[in-house]
Amino acid sequence: VARSVEAAGSPSAPVSTGRALSGQGLPPRSAFVNFPMGNPFGRAGDTAMQRRILLDALHLAETAKRGGELVDLPYEWGEPFASLVSG
């Protein structure tokens, strides 16, 4: 999808929780957060963090200098992901 958006003339910067998958998908540029899958903008209801991540992704779309750039964003989930899995 990112490549299609770029081909239409708009920069893109997907936010990913799967670093290895982002590298394989080869988006023009991408931001990575080490969060559980399905939570690229953080916890539900945490609008402050969601806004920071969105602004970081928009900044990346605006400033990335090379194709395929993958930037690690500095945010932390705050607890082990295994504690999120019900069993």
FIPA-735019 format. One record per residue: residue number from 1; residue in one letter; x, y, z of N, C-alpha, C in turn. Coordinates in Angstrom, 2 decimals. Layout:
N
  pos  code       nu       nv       nw      cau      cav      caw       cu       cv       cw
  NUM     A        X        Y        Z        X        Y        Z        X        Y        Z
...
// end
This chain:
87
  pos  code       nu       nv       nw      cau      cav      caw       cu       cv       cw
    1     V     0.83    -1.18     0.00     0.00     0.00     0.00     0.88     1.26     0.00
    2     A     1.95     1.24     0.82     2.83     2.41     0.89     3.43     2.73    -0.47
    3     R     3.83     1.71    -1.21     4.41     1.97    -2.54     3.37     2.57    -3.48
    4     S     2.13     2.15    -3.38     1.06     2.72    -4.21     0.81     4.18    -3.87
    5     V     0.81     4.49    -2.59     0.63     5.87    -2.15     1.78     6.73    -2.67
    6     E     3.00     6.20    -2.57     4.17     6.92    -3.07     4.09     7.14    -4.58
    7     A     3.65     6.11    -5.30     3.54     6.22    -6.76     2.54     7.30    -7.17
    8     A     1.56     7.55    -6.30     0.56     8.59    -6.57     1.09     9.98    -6.19
    9     G     2.30    10.05    -5.64     2.91    11.33    -5.37     2.91    11.79    -3.92
   10     S     2.45    10.94    -3.00     2.44    11.32    -1.58     3.43    10.45    -0.81
   11     P     4.24    11.05     0.05     5.14    10.25     0.87     4.34     9.46     1.91
   12     S     4.88     8.34     2.33     4.23     7.52     3.35     5.26     7.05     4.35
   13     A     4.80     6.70     5.54     5.67     6.15     6.57     4.83     5.25     7.48
   14     P     4.62     4.01     7.07     3.85     3.09     7.92     4.52     2.91     9.28
   15     V     3.71     2.65    10.30     4.22     2.34    11.63     4.02     0.85    11.84
   16     S     5.10     0.17    12.21     5.10    -1.28    12.28     5.46    -1.78    13.67
   17     T     4.88    -2.93    14.04     5.27    -3.62    15.26     6.03    -4.90    14.92
   18     G     6.28    -5.12    13.65     7.02    -6.30    13.19     8.25    -5.86    12.42
   19     R     9.37    -5.70    13.11    10.57    -5.15    12.46    11.02    -6.02    11.29
   20     A    11.10    -7.33    11.47    11.56    -8.21    10.40    10.59    -8.18     9.22
   21     L     9.31    -8.13     9.49     8.31    -8.08     8.41     8.41    -6.78     7.63
   22     S     8.69    -5.68     8.32     8.85    -4.40     7.63    10.02    -4.46     6.67
   23     G    11.11    -5.07     7.10    12.27    -5.20     6.23    11.99    -6.04     5.01
   24     Q    11.17    -7.07     5.17    10.84    -7.94     4.03     9.86    -7.28     3.08
   25     G     8.96    -6.45     3.61     7.95    -5.80     2.76     8.50    -4.65     1.95
   26     L     9.65    -4.14     2.32    10.35    -3.07     1.60     9.50    -1.82     1.35
   27     P     8.88    -1.26     2.40     8.19     0.01     2.19     9.22     1.10     1.89
   28     P     8.81     2.19     1.27     9.75     3.27     0.97    10.46     3.79     2.23
   29     R     9.77     3.82     3.33    10.31     4.17     4.64     9.32     3.65     5.67
   30     S     9.78     3.38     6.89     8.89     2.82     7.89     9.41     3.15     9.29
   31     A     8.47     3.29    10.23     8.82     3.50    11.63     8.46     2.22    12.39
   32     F     9.34     1.80    13.30     9.11     0.60    14.08     8.95     0.96    15.55
   33     V     7.93     0.38    16.19     7.77     0.48    17.64     7.74    -0.95    18.19
   34     N     8.44    -1.17    19.28     8.49    -2.50    19.87     7.30    -2.67    20.80
   35     F     6.14    -2.80    20.18     4.87    -2.97    20.88     4.27    -4.30    20.42
   36     P     3.29    -4.82    21.17     2.62    -6.04    20.72     1.95    -5.84    19.36
   37     M     1.92    -6.90    18.56     1.27    -6.84    17.25    -0.13    -6.26    17.39
   38     G    -0.50    -5.42    16.45    -1.82    -4.83    16.44    -1.94    -3.54    17.25
   39     N    -0.83    -3.10    17.84    -0.84    -1.89    18.66     0.22    -0.89    18.21
   40     P     0.30    -0.55    16.93     1.40     0.30    16.47     1.39     1.71    17.04
   41     F     0.26     2.17    17.54     0.22     3.52    18.10     0.09     3.51    19.61
   42     G     0.27     2.35    20.24     0.26     2.27    21.69    -1.06     1.76    22.25
   43     R    -1.21     1.98    23.53    -2.38     1.47    24.25    -3.65     2.24    23.89
   44     A    -4.75     1.54    23.91    -6.05     2.18    23.69    -6.25     3.27    24.72
   45     G    -6.69     4.42    24.28    -6.97     5.54    25.17    -5.78     6.41    25.51
   46     D    -4.56     6.00    25.13    -3.38     6.81    25.42    -3.15     7.77    24.26
   47     T    -3.99     8.80    24.20    -3.95     9.70    23.05    -2.65    10.50    22.97
   48     A    -2.02    10.76    24.11    -0.76    11.50    24.08     0.32    10.69    23.35
   49     M     0.45     9.41    23.68     1.44     8.59    22.99     1.06     8.39    21.53
   50     Q    -0.21     8.15    21.26    -0.65     7.96    19.89    -0.30     9.18    19.05
   51     R    -0.49    10.35    19.60    -0.16    11.58    18.89     1.34    11.69    18.63
   52     R     2.17    11.36    19.65     3.62    11.43    19.48     4.09    10.49    18.38
   53     I     3.55     9.27    18.37     3.96     8.30    17.35     3.52     8.77    15.97
   54     L     2.30     9.28    15.86     1.82     9.81    14.58     2.71    10.94    14.09
   55     L     3.04    11.87    14.97     3.90    12.99    14.57     5.29    12.50    14.16
   56     D     5.82    11.49    14.86     7.12    10.92    14.47     7.05    10.30    13.08
   57     A     5.97     9.58    12.79     5.81     8.96    11.47     5.68    10.03    10.38
   58     L     4.92    11.08    10.64     4.79    12.16     9.66     6.13    12.86     9.44
   59     H     6.89    13.04    10.51     8.21    13.65    10.38     9.12    12.77     9.52
   60     L     9.06    11.46     9.73     9.84    10.53     8.92     9.44    10.63     7.45
   61     A     8.15    10.69     7.17     7.69    10.81     5.79     8.24    12.08     5.14
   62     E     8.41    13.10     5.93     8.87    14.38     5.42    10.39    14.46     5.27
   63     T    11.14    13.74     6.11    12.58    13.96     6.18    13.46    12.79     5.75
   64     A    12.90    11.61     5.55    13.73    10.45     5.20    14.57    10.75     3.96
   65     K    15.84    10.40     4.02    16.76    10.73     2.94    17.00     9.60     1.95
   66     R    16.68     8.37     2.34    16.95     7.24     1.44    15.78     6.27     1.45
   67     G    15.60     5.59     0.35    14.55     4.60     0.24    14.79     3.42     1.16
   68     G    13.73     2.86     1.69    13.82     1.69     2.54    14.25     1.99     3.96
   69     E    14.31     3.26     4.33    14.75     3.62     5.68    13.78     3.06     6.72
   70     L    14.32     2.39     7.74    13.53     1.84     8.85    14.05     2.48    10.13
   71     V    13.21     3.26    10.80    13.60     4.00    11.98    12.96     3.37    13.20
   72     D    13.77     3.09    14.22    13.26     2.59    15.49    12.82     3.76    16.34
   73     L    11.54     3.80    16.71    11.05     4.85    17.59    11.34     4.47    19.04
   74     P    11.57     5.45    19.92    12.09     5.17    21.26    11.05     4.81    22.32
   75     Y     9.86     4.44    21.94     8.81     4.21    22.92     8.85     2.79    23.48
   76     E     8.43     2.64    24.75     8.41     1.33    25.40     7.01     1.00    25.84
   77     W     6.66    -0.27    25.74     5.33    -0.74    26.12     5.15    -0.70    27.63
   78     G     6.21    -1.05    28.38     6.15    -0.93    29.83     5.88    -2.21    30.60
   79     E     5.60    -3.29    29.91     5.42    -4.58    30.57     5.71    -5.67    29.55
   80     P     6.06    -6.88    30.01     6.33    -7.96    29.06     5.09    -8.27    28.21
   81     F     5.31    -8.53    26.94     4.19    -8.83    26.05     3.50   -10.13    26.46
   82     A     4.24   -11.07    27.03     3.66   -12.36    27.42     2.53   -12.17    28.44
   83     S     2.59   -11.10    29.23     1.55   -10.87    30.21     0.23   -10.46    29.56
   84     L     0.27   -10.15    28.28    -0.94    -9.74    27.56    -1.70   -10.92    26.97
   85     V    -1.07   -12.08    26.94    -1.67   -13.26    26.34    -2.46   -14.02    27.41
   86     S    -3.72   -14.22    27.13    -4.52   -15.00    28.10    -4.40   -16.47    27.74
   87     G    -4.33   -17.29    28.68    -4.10   -18.67    28.36    -4.96   -19.57    29.12
// end
